Amino acid sequence: MASEEASLRALESLMTEFFHDCTTNERKREIEELLNNFAQQIGAWRFCLYFLSSTRNDYVMMYSLTVFENLINKMWLGVPSQDKMEIRSCLPKLLLAHHKTLPYFIRNKLCKVIVDIGRQDWPMFYHDFFTNILQLIQSPVTTPLGLIMLKTTSEELACPREDLSVARKEELRKLLLDQVQTVLGLLTGILETVWDKHSVTAATPPPSPTSGESGDLLSNLLQSPSSAKLLNQPIPILDVESEYICSLALECLAHLFSWIPLSASITPSLLTTIFHFARFGCDIRARKMASVNGSSQNCVLGQERGRLGVLAMSCINELMSKNCVPMEFEEYLLRMFQQTFYLLQKITKDNNAHTVKSRLEELDESYIEKFTDFLRLFVSVHLRRIESYSQFPVVEFLTLLFKYTFHQPTHEGYFSCLDIWTLFLDYLTSKIKSRLGDKEAVLNRYEDALVLLLTEVLNRIQFRYNQAQLEELDDETLDDDQQTEWQRYLRQSLEVVAKVMELLPTHAFSTLFPVLQDNLEVYLGLQQFIVTSGSGHRLNITAENDCRRLHCSLRDLSSLLQAVGRLAEYFIGDVFAARFSDALTVVERLVKVTLYGSQIKLYNIETAVPSVLKPDLIDVHAQSLAALQAYSHWLAQYCSEAHRQNTQQFVSLISTTMDAVTPLISTKAQVLVCRALSNILLLPWPNLPENEQQWPVRSINHASLISALSRDYRNLKPNAVAPQRKMPLDDTKVIIHQTLSVLEDIVENISGESTKSRQICYQSLQESVQVSLALFPAFIHQSDVTDEMLSFFLTLFRGLRVQMGVPFTEQIIQTFLNMFTREQLAESILHEGSTGCRVVEKFLKILQVVVQEPGQVFKPFLPSIISLCMEQVYPIIAERPSPDVKAELFELLFRTLHHNWRYFFKSTVLASVQRGIAEEQMENEPQFSAIMQAFGQSFLQPDIHLFKQNLFYLETLNTKQKLYHKKIFRTAMLFQFVNVLLQVLVHKSHDLLQEEIGIAIYNMASVDFDGFFAAFLPEFLTSCDGVDANQKNVLGRNFKMDRDLPSFTQNVHRLVNDLRYYRLCNDSLPPGTVKL
């Protein structure tokens, strides 16, 4: 005992030293190593048992429990059975003796250690584990301790970590499910007893505005008056211990509900009891009493009562989140909704004493969050199920949801409620699309609610009605989605407006347009207040109140312009004619306001409050342009219609639009202007026959346009006759950048058009393309220039390779292959950073286009391309951890195989018929093997994106070309790939791709199931280290010979899990002992 005492003192001293501020990191590492070595000793647990019963040092107790935890979870198989019995006996006794005096975190850790033993030994060697927990719960003195043990058991046994075999996991879940009815009965009893006990003794309060009223909707929402009466009983005042027990019981229920299936075990009495406790969250009276009485203890009591409400709502939401509802449980579900909506009605009831908003402000924020979660789950998961019940009034529910939404005390709460409305509108839209015959009936049912929602959401985004709240929103800091709080608020609101527009277009338009019109008149009327001053023009509005009103009007106009732009999609397509007049009204107003803004340039005018009004005026003009841009598709449709009818009106609209936009074009818009000019000459004129298209004239004009645009660029070409004066490199780069960006944009735009358009385009570009090829070698060491040139060539290859013709295309490819030597590739990838890598990636993309080309034209390049990939690029990037270039290289290899399969596998129909099976003649075998080896190596690297991409490529080649069935793959590679993929699963290096890897293993194994089961699996298990022969036999036996995909992949994941588990069990103890 003396040595135990001495060890305890030494350990306390070490722990104190470890956590002392003055202890160096090096000394901490020494102490840590010493403690770890001590923990690994056989018999160290005996010391720890003594430490736990003899010390009051928290650090020592926590260390001792960690030693036990390590012993149980990692070494339990090797512990002698006598020692196990002693540990199983001593630790619960220790807990029972000291649970009231131990710090809560030590007590919880000790509970967890005991549960860990149960996880390993119950019921075979620890048969009374669960019985003990039930006894603790039933004994009033130890009820809290029993509930903590129960919750820990639910957490650790129902969803155990990977350190158990699959068979044991399944056994534990079954054992727990057998206990569910008993446990739920006990928990119901505890909650009911506490409630009934305190209800009897509770003093009946005087009638208050918030209690004792059933309300208008209650007869509809609740089936029977008795349940309404039951829910209107005054909420009892609980003592501290009762509240603690109830909170533990509700925490247990919430965790149990997260994994047990919905069944008759969840009784109506349990649900009713949970709802009783959910009322604690919306009981303002109790919270007020706590704050009025003033003492801090009363305030804490008020918070605890609120917490009971939060925990009860957590239980309800766990049940709500289950989509799979058995028929027999649907009635319970309906009862739950009715009881929750009673609470919702209670929260949103408006009367003299309270407005709804002030009541919501007084409730616990967490309770409001849980309640909103409930409403979201109801709408997203269960509305379609419940709407058909005649006794459930959906319209009245929407009325309550409306009040709840628009009285939220926080912006986040309001955002969450808007999400619920969005879900509801999506549900309604899909319901109408699936039942078009009932469209009018469905819309009539919900029309009033939707119009009310639209009006209120529009009011909420306007400063005219909601200035105080909107001024609070941050419009500067960007969130993860690159939008400010104000932008998010506006965007979410406008999404609701747009969804209502989809359902009720006429109502939505007639609600929105007059509001827009009012604000437009203010903006258009500003012209009369502009005066000329010495420095220019000034807005002669100076009174503070007028400036504030103008600020609000301009902000609202900006928002409403965005709203109008968002609705543009509902005026085009099939509804173009039906909604033409509304759309024309909008577009005419937009054209008018943009022209007004561009001509008067209000955004440049001096104002009395420049820091506020100038940004407002800029934003209005920007939003008017953006809204007009949104209607460009409508204008395009109008253009095609105008040829048949009112051309003059259309021409007038377009010319006014051009007047509005032209003053704003800057040098940055050069690319767009050139694209527009090119398109006018290249694209077929609509509604005109081919013989009136004037292609010859347009061809000459297009050549002149491109010639003018590329003159400086073409002059860069070295000329042997008249050598030019050398231009500075930076000036040359500017010319290259400007010209190629314009030319590339023109080609990209025309790439999907008719052959005639592409022919004219290439004729005009021909000289510039030849200049680019001539200049390329001169700039091979300037990676920024090479990058731009290859971008241009890539666009050419994608859009105009037919027009370029075979000889010139071959010349380009050969030039590139000659220039990109191994040295040049190494320089680009290793020494020029991201730009150099981009250059190589673009070169590989060009080759991807080449290898995909059908026919025999480019087939002669295949050996050179494969050689470049495997002998020059791959060796440089193979061992680099950086993902640069790898994705493009493997895509090129995949495209090479996919589009040139016969380069490797020569197959004729006759040969296949004669042999009875498609056993092709193999060619270029070394190259094929090298490519496959590269794919295999990529699965050993940590980059998960590359892994996913390459696995997809192999699976695609198997689906399309039967890769796994080919003799070379089947005999030399198949099981190597399976082995690599299994090892990846065992090492958990790419866990996100578990499912994809499992399917790939199945597809490979299915080629030769007999070989997999008879040869590969035994060989794989034989080669596995860290497991003994008996364990290997068990692993082999447990892998059933199922040949269907679900069973096979389940067996694969079972094998992987159990192999990891056995290795964990077999971690041997290090030799030698260490004394403290």
C-alpha positions, 0 to 999 in steps of 0.5 A, a space after each residue: 500500500 505504501 507504494 500505491 500511496 507514494 505513486 499517488 503523491 508522485 502522480 499528483 506532483 506530476 499533474 500539478 507540474 504538467 498544468 503549471 504555467 511555468 512548465 516548458 513544452 519539453 518537460 510536458 512531453 517528458 511527463 506525457 511519455 512517462 504517463 503513457 508508458 505507465 498506462 501501458 503496463 499490465 496491472 496499472 489499472 489497480 493503481 488507478 483504482 486506488 488513485 480514484 478512491 483516494 484522491 480529490 485531485 481532478 487531474 489525477 482522477 481524469 488521468 486514471 479514468 483515461 487509463 481505464 478507458 484505454 484498457 477497456 477499448 484497446 486491450 480488453 481481450 488480453 485482460 485476464 477474466 478475474 481482473 475483468 470481474 474485479 473491474 466490473 465490480 469495483 467501478 460501479 461501486 465507486 460510482 455509487 459511493 461518490 456520485 454525489 460528491 464527484 465533479 460532474 465531468 468526472 462522474 460522467 467520464 466514470 459512467 462512460 467507462 462503465 458503459 464501455 465495459 457493457 459495450 464489450 461484455 453485456 450480456 454474456 459476461 456482464 449480465 446485470 449491466 442494463 438491469 443495474 441501470 433500470 434499478 438506479 432509475 427506479 430508486 428515487 435517490 439514484 434516479 439522476 445517476 440512472 438517467 445519465 447512465 441510460 443516456 450514455 448507453 444510448 449514445 455508446 451502444 446504439 451507434 457505436 464507433 468502429 472499434 466493434 465487429 459488425 456482428 457485435 454492433 448488430 447484437 447491441 442494437 437488437 439488445 437495446 431494441 428489446 429494452 426500448 418499451 421498458 425504458 420508455 415506460 420508465 421515462 414516461 412514469 418519471 415525467 408524469 409523476 413529477 408533473 402530477 405531483 406538482 400540479 396537485 400542489 400548484 396554487 391556481 393562478 388568477 385568470 390571465 390573458 395568456 392562460 385559460 383561453 381555448 381561442 378561435 382555432 382550438 376547436 379545429 386544431 384539437 379533436 376533443 375539448 378534453 385535450 384542449 382543457 388538459 393543455 390549458 391547465 396551469 403549468 406547475 412550479 417545479 423544485 430544482 431537483 425535479 427540474 433536473 430529473 425532468 431535463 435528464 429524462 427529456 435528454 434521454 428521450 431525445 437521444 432514444 428517438 434519434 435511433 429507435 423506429 416509430 412504433 407503438 412503444 411511443 405511446 399517446 400518454 408519453 407524447 402528451 407528457 412531452 407536450 406538457 413540458 413543451 409548454 414550459 418554453 412558451 410560459 411567459 408568466 413563470 419567466 416574469 415571476 422569476 424576474 420580478 422576484 428578483 433573486 438570481 436563483 429565481 432567474 436561473 429557475 426561469 431559465 431552467 424552465 425554458 430549457 425544459 421546453 427546449 428539450 421537449 421540442 428537441 424530442 418532438 423534432 427527433 420524431 418529426 424528422 423521420 420520413 418513414 411513418 408506419 400506418 399505425 403511427 399516423 394517428 399519433 403524428 396527427 395528434 402531435 401536430 394538433 398539440 404543437 399547433 395549440 402551442 403555436 396558437 398560444 405563442 401568437 395570440 394577440 391581446 391587449 396585454 401583449 403584442 405577438 412580437 413582444 411575447 416572442 422576444 420574451 421567450 428563450 431564443 433556443 425555444 424559438 429556434 426549435 419551434 421553427 425547426 418543427 415547422 420546417 420539418 412539418 412542411 418539408 416532410 409531413 404536409 403532403 401526408 397531413 393535408 388530406 386529413 379533413 380534421 386538420 385545417 391547413 389554411 388556419 395553420 398558415 394563418 398562425 405561421 404568417 403571424 409567427 413569421 412576421 413577428 420574429 424578434 431576430 433577422 435570423 428567425 425571420 430568414 428561417 421562417 422565409 425558408 419554410 414559406 419557400 418550402 411550402 410554395 415549392 410543395 404547392 407548385 409541384 402539387 399543381 403540376 402533378 394535378 393540373 385538373 385541380 389547379 383552380 381548386 388548389 389555388 382558390 384554397 390558398 389564394 388569400 394566404 399567398 396574396 397576404 404573404 406577398 404583400 407583407 414580404 414586399 412591405 418588409 423589404 421597403 424602407 417606407 414601412 420597415 426602416 428601423 429594422 432594415 437600417 440594422 442590416 449590415 450592407 458591408 461585410 461579406 459572408 461565405 456566399 459573398 453577400 452582405 446581410 442586406 443582400 441575403 435578406 433581399 434575395 430571400 424575400 425576392 425568392 418568395 415573391 418570385 414563387 408567388 408570381 409563378 403561382 399567381 402571376 396576375 395578383 403578383 404583378 398588380 401588387 408589385 407594379 403600382 409600388 414600383 410606379 410610386 417610387 419611379 415617379 419620385 426618382 423621375 421627378 428629381 430633374 426639377 430639383 437640379 440646379 447649376 452651381 459653380 462646380 457643376 450640377 447640384 440636387 437642391 434638396 437640403 432639408 434633413 427630413 426631405 433627404 431622409 425620405 428621398 433616401 428611403 424612396 431610392 433604396 426602395 426603388 432599388 429593391 423593387 427594380 431587383 424584384 421586377 428583374 427577378 420576375 422576367 422569366 415569368 413573361 417569356 416562353 409559352 406565356 409571352 402572348 398572354 402576358 405581353 401587355 404587362 411585360 411591355 409596360 415594365 420594359 417601357 418603364 425600365 427603358 425610360 428610367 435607364 435613359 433618364 439616368 444615363 442622360 441626367 447622370 444623377 449619380 455624378 450630381 452633388 447632393 446635400 448628404 453625399 455619403 448617403 444619397 450618392 451610393 443610393 443614386 448609383 445603385 438605382 441606375 445600376 439596378 435599372 440597367 440590371 433589370 433591363 438586362 434581365 428582360 433581354 430574353 423577352 426582347 429577343 422573343 419580341 424581336 422574332 414576333 415583331 417581324 410578323 406584326 408591330 415592327 415600329 414599336 420594337 425598333 423604338 424600344 431598342 433604339 431608346 435602349 441603345 441611347 441609354 446604354 451607349 454613354 456607359 460603354 468603357 474600354 473594358 466593354 471593347 470585347 463585348 462591342 467587337 462580339 456584337 459587331 462580329 455577330 451582326 455579320 456572322 449570324 443568320 438574319 432571322 426570318 429571311 431566306 438563305 438567298 437574301 442573307 448577303 453572305 458575300 458582302 458580309 464576308 468581305 466586311 467581316 474580314 475588314 473588321 478582323 483585319 482592323 482589330 488584328 493589325 498591330 498583332 499581325 505586324 508582330 510577325 518576324 519579316 525576313 524582307 524588312 526587319 522591324 524595329 524591336 518593340 519593348 516586351 511589355 508593349 508586345 504583351 499588351 498587344 497580344 493580350 488585347 487582340 487574342 482576348 477579342 479574337 478568342 471571344 469571337 470564336 467562342 461565340 460562333 462555335 455552335 453556329 452554322 457551317 457558313 458562319 464558321 467558314 466566314 469567321 475562319 477565313 477572316 481569322 486565318 492570317 492571325 492564326 498563322 501569326 500566332 503559330 509563328 510567334 509561339 516558339 518565340 514566347 515559349 519561355 514567357 508562360 503568361 503569353 504562352 497561356 493566352 496563346 494556348 487558350 486561343 488555340 484551344 478555342 479554335 480547336 473546339 470551334 473551328 477545327 473542321 474549317 482549319 483543315 487537316 494539314 494546318 491542324 497537323 502543323 499546329 499539333 506537330 509544332 506543339 509536340 516539338 516545343 513541349 520537350 521534357 525540359 520545357 515541361 519540367 521548367 513549366 511545371 516545376 519552376 514557373 508556378 501556377 501559370 506554368 502549370 496552366 500552360 501545360 494543362 491547356 496544352 493537354 486540353 488541346 490534345 484531349 480535343 485531338 484524341 476525341 476526333 472521329 475518323 483516321 485523320 489524327 490517329 498517326 499522332 496517338 503514339 506521340 501523344 501517349 509517349 508525351 503523357 507517359 514518358 515526359 509529363 507523368 514522370 514529372 508529376 507522379 510523385 508531386 503531392 500537388 494536384 496541378 496538371 494531374 487531373 488534365 493528364 488523366 482525363 487525356 489518358 481516359 479520352 485516349 482510351 475511350 475514343 481510340 479503343 481499337 488502337 489497343 484492341 483490334 476486333 472484328 465482328 467475324 473474329 468474335 463470331 468465330 471464337 464465340 466470345 469477344 477476345 480481341 487481338 491486343 496491340 500496343 500492350 506496353 502503352 496500355 499497361 503503363 496507362 493502367 499502372 498510372 491509374 493504379 498509382 493514383 489510387 495510392 495518393 491522398 488527393 480525393 478529387 483525383 481518386 474520385 475522377 479516376 475511379 469514375 474513368 475506370 468504371 466508365 471504360 468498363 461500362 462502355 468498353 468492358 475494360 475489366 473483362 479484357 484478358 490483359 486486365 483480367 489476368 494481370 491487373 484485376 485483383 491488383 486493383 481490388 487489393 488497392 481499393 480494399 486497402 484504401 477502405 481499410 486505411 480510411 484515407 478516402 472515407 467520403 468515397 466508401 460507396 463508390 469504392 464498394 461498387 467498383 470492387 463489386 464490378 471488378 470481382 463480378 468478372 470472376 467471382 469464382 476467382 475472387 472467392 476461391 483465390 483472391 480473398 484467402 490470399 488477401 487475408 493471408 497477406 493481412 498483418 496484425 491479425 492471427 490465423 483464427 481471426 483470418 478464418 472468421 473474416 473469411 467465413 463472415 464474407 458470404 458468397 453473395 453475388 448481388 451488389 447490395 449484399 456483396 458491398 455490405 460484405 466488403 464493408 463488414 470485412 473492412 470494419 472487422 479487420 480494423 477491429 481485430 487489429 485494434 484488439 491485437 495492439 500488443 502491450 509494450 514490454 517493461 514497466 515504469 514506476 512513478 
